[in-house]
């Protein structure tokens, strides 16, 4: 991976010169024969490039119907000078004495020949080779061979596709683990950049395999050769044409893609080197986890910053032209990237100010756990259930965080205890202190304390306070203490009451004064009830 990035950067810097890549472009048109590409021709005389290419193709088409071998050669036209005939005209190409085309100096300027004579010889050889090939394809059995070759190419492509994935899983990943570029004990999102590089490389390799395979298959059949060539040429021109201006220098799309790949490789390489620094060197120094993480993060950002400046300078990009990109980035931040920038700046503040550090045990809202990683955008909290919770860095600065390990990991925990009213408070105190003697996680200095808080609704309220040096084990320590407290209270015959409520019910006469009309209505209702009972 490292050598690949260095090689790509070196080839670009040494072999590609954006400033000197400008050249005059001549309009040309490709010439095809039965879908097979021959060469490009420019405009000549009164004919444009497309018209001239069509004329050459028209002259060549009847040659495919000739069963005998076709002989292509060149001749020069005789010119009368000073009463003498001299062979000084532009050379012409003939096939079985049939006129094909005239080669001009414009053809030599776009071809490989130094003059029209040499260029005519080159094109005549190309025509002879192509006509021989096409006549062979018209023989019986060609289609069967083409189909068999296509199936063989597909089988090879499938094998290479599978082999690339196999090598990625069985060679690249173990190699990254052995080199500590991809440590197995890190969180999954810590290696996302390296995984992205490997998967991108795998995708590009597989894509190249299938592109070459399909291009090879398309070139086997006359019906698809022309389309295959045009698509390949369009792709090449789109990638290599230097039509993009950055400052005063032209760049091609491939230049910018390579620059993006190199910058991505720089970020991933900086992350990998940081992992090596953390796992191979910082862990054996004996410094705290928080200091190790701070050194690793600062080293990563420093490598990225310095590497970006060096790469841009080697690429020929003036850093002053980055002001335009920075202004666009400012607009993007104003439109929707405030959250990302806020989290990134908060991560830098946390690294330098260190309100929370790697290894601290914190209470963050409903979350209680240990800080496992502080990244550029988010922080990972590993809960007591070994569940990773990813929290944006800005929330640590906006909300209140209880850090049990900040500065000094020694902290005090409180355990409320209620006993029955008939219990002796002094015996309760002795029983609670006795329960602390068997627990090895409790510090003897400062010593445990028992406070009598007062009289509750159904119990005497006490509170046991103990000091611990492992705040991440406080739940386990509390559980062990409650087990010991219950056993100690049982030995001392001290009752732990349950909530009680007294309910008193009284029966009696409740006088109600009714009006005269109400009494008459009630009397009538009573009479009706007696009559119905009599019936």
Secondary structure, 3 states (H helix, E strand, C coil): CHHHHHHHHHHHHHHCCHHHCCCCCCCEEEEEECCEEEEEEECECCECHHHHHHHHHHHHHHHHHCCCCCCEEEEEEEEEECCEEEEEEEEEEEECCEEEEECCHHHHHHCCCCCHHHHHHHHHHHHHHHHHHHHHHCCCCHHHHHHHHHHHHHHHHHHHHHHHHHHHHHHHHHHHHHCCCCCCCCCHHHHHHHHHHHHHHHHHHHHHHHHHHHHHHHHHCHHHHHHHHHHHHHHHHHHHCCCEEECCEEECHHHHHHHHHHHHHHHHHHHHHHHHHHHHHHHHCCCCHHHHHHHHHHHHHHHHHHHHHHHHHHCCCCHHHHHHHHHHHHHHHHHCCHHHHHHHHHHHHHHHHCCCCCCCEEEECCEEEEEEEECCCEEEEEECCCCEEEEEHHHHHHCCCEECCCCCCCEEEEEEEEECCCCCHHHHHHHHHHHHCCCCCECCCCCCEEEEEEECCCCEEEEEEEEECCHHHHHHHHHHHHHHHHHHHHHCCCCCCCCCCCCCCCCCCCCCCCCHHHHHHHHHHHHHHHHHHHC
